[in-house]
């Protein structure tokens, strides 16, 4: 493709939501795909480039500030003068289902490090670039956080994950209130249900369409991104019709 008119960055790329979001945003933008392991993003970088898009992949540890800094140095080099139009934080680290009294301090910290601290590092890296893009992109510069029901209530045996997602939701609310008036659309997506990916193929339900389509999540994220400044949705619940909530 010709030089992209704008770029998007997706951190937490792998089978499922991350890949689907990368594909959707890659139809219109150059995309930088970030994950800890190259094997998680390499197939999708290749797929997008072979389809005529522009994608790069960078191995990145979300909870390591220096790793994030290095990743954005590479992203800025790749995008040149093209603005950063969207940033998607899709990290799900720290998911441990374990009785609280059996949790080690390291396991408990994992949820906070991946989501709370990772969200902090990522936001500090992308927000200056999104501010630079205000008024230069077709749609308002957008920062989207993928979350879960754990960001609203802590379930039994999920103390680590819930703590991290609670922190992420608090971060999103603060950023939305600070940077929304400056033209950045900050949104928080609560994914409430089982996502239909290879890892969940063996999950059986009474209804054939009981799982969430990752492609539909990506379409919802694109819709959030294209909303005008007069109509920002700051928090979005996504769940199958049969989900109890």
N, C-alpha and C positions, 0 to 999 in steps of 0.2 A: 504494500500500500504506500501511498504518498506519505510524507511526514505527517504524523497525527496532529489534528487540530488541538487536541488536549489529551491529558493522561489521567488514568485512575490507578490507584494502588490498592491491592487487596492483600491483607496479611492474615495468615491462617488458611492457606490454600491446601486443599486435599480433595479426595473424593467427596462429592456431595455439594454442600452449599458453596464452599469456596470456589470449586471448579465452575459451578453454574454461574456464579456472580462474575467470575473472570471472563467466561464466554460472553455473557450478556453485555458487560461494559466494553469488552474487546471488539464488539461490533461497531462501536462509535469512536472509541478512544484507543490510544496506546495503553497497555496495561503492564504494571509491574507486579509480579506475583511473588509473595514472600512466604516462606515457611522454614522451619528449622532444618528439615531434610530436603535435599535436592530432589529426591525421588518423589516427593509430594507435589512438586510444581512442574517438573520437567516435561511430563506428558502433555500438560495443558499449554505450556509455552510453545511446544512443537506444534500442537493442534491449531492454536490461534495463528501462528506464523504461516503454517501451510495453507490455512484458509484465506490468507491474504491480509491478515491483521498484523499488528506489531505488539510483541510481548517479550518481556525479559523476566528472568527468574533470579532471585537472590536468596541465599541461605541466611536466615535471620532468627535470632533468639529474641523473642518479644520482651522478655524480662531483663534484657541486658542493654543498658542505655548506649554503650559503645557499639554494639551490634546494630542497633537501630540507626545510629548516626552514620555508620559505614554504609548501610543499605541506602539511605537517602542521598548520600554523596554519589552513589552509583545511579540512582534514579534521576537526580538532577542533571547528571552528565548525559544520560540517555534522552531526556525530554528536551534539553536545550531551552529554547525560548517558549515552548508550548506550555500553557498553564496546567496546573493540577486541578482537575475539575471535581474529582471525587476520591474519597478514601474510605475503605471499608475494613473495619476491625472485626475479624471473624474467628477469634481465638477461643477455643473451648477447653483449654488446659485446666488441670486441677480437678477433673471429674473423678472423684473417688467415692464409692459407696461403701461405707465402713462405719461400724459403731463408733461413736465419739470417743469413748474411753480407750479404744484401740488405736486411735489416730496418733501418729508421731508428730512432733512439731514440724518436721520437714514436710510431711504430707499435708498438714493443715496450711502451712505457708504456701504450698503449691498453688492453691486456688487464688490466693491474693496476688502472688507474683505474676501469674499468667494473665489475670484479668485486671486487677486494680493497678498494679505497677506497670504491667504491659500496656494497658490503656493510657496511662499517664505518659509513658515514653513515646508511644505512637502519636498521641494527640499533640504533644509538644513539638514533634517533628513535622506534622502535617498542617497544623493550624496556620503557621506563618505563610505557608505556600498557598493555602486556601484563601487567606486574606489578600494575598497578591493577585489572586484570580478573580476577585469580586469585580464585576463589570466587564470581564474579559471573556467570559464563557457563555454559551447559549443558555445554560441553566444555572441556578445558584450553586456555588461550590458547596459540596455536601460531604458530611462526615457521618457514617452510619456504624452503629455498634450492634453486632449480633449478640443477643442475650438469650435467656431462657426463663422458664417459670421460677427457677431458683433465684432470679433477681427480684422476685416479688415476695416469695415466702420460702423459708428454709424447711425442707423436708427432713424427716428422720434419716440419719446415716449419711447426710450430705452436707455436713458442716463446712468442709473445705470449699466445695464448689459454690454453695450459697453465699459464703462470706465474700468470695471473689466477685460473684455476679452482683451482689448488693453494692459492693464498692464501685463496680463498673456503672451501675445505674445512677449512683450518686454523682459520679464523674460526669456522665452524660447530661444530667439535669443542670449541673453547674455550668458546663460548657454551652449548653443550649441557651441559657439565660444570659450568658456573657457575650456570646458571639453571634447569636441570632440577630440582634439589632445591628450587627456589623455586616450582615449579609450572608452568613454561613448557615446552611441548613444542617443542624445537628439532630440526628434521629436515633432512636433506640428500638430495636425489633425484638419482641419477645416470641421466641419460637417454642411453642407449647405442644409437643407431640414428638412422635418418632419420625425422623426423616428417612425417606426411601432411598437408601444407599446400599452398596454391596454388603456392608457389615451388618445390616439389619434385614437382609433377605429372609433369614430363617425366623424372623418374628412373625407370628401368626395372629391374625385378628378375625373377628366375625364378619367384618366388612372388607371387601376387596380394595377399597380406596380409603383405608384408615390411616395411611402414612402421608406425611407431607412431601410434596414434590419439590426437590431442590430447585428445579427450573422455575417453578411458581414463586419460590422465595426470591429468586433473582429478578423476576419480573416485578415483584413488589418493591424491591430495592431500586430498580430503575424508575419505577413510578415515583417513589420518594424523591429521587434525584431530580426528576423533571418538574416537580411542583413549583409553582411561582412563589415569590416571596410573600404574596398575600395569603397563601394557603399552605403554610408549613404543617405537616404532620410530624409531631415530635416523638410520639410513641405509638407503636403499631403492634397489635397482637396478631399472631398467625397460628392457627390451630385447625386440625381436621374437624369436620362437622360433628363427629361422634365423640370428640374429646370432652371429658368432664372437667369443669373448671369452676 
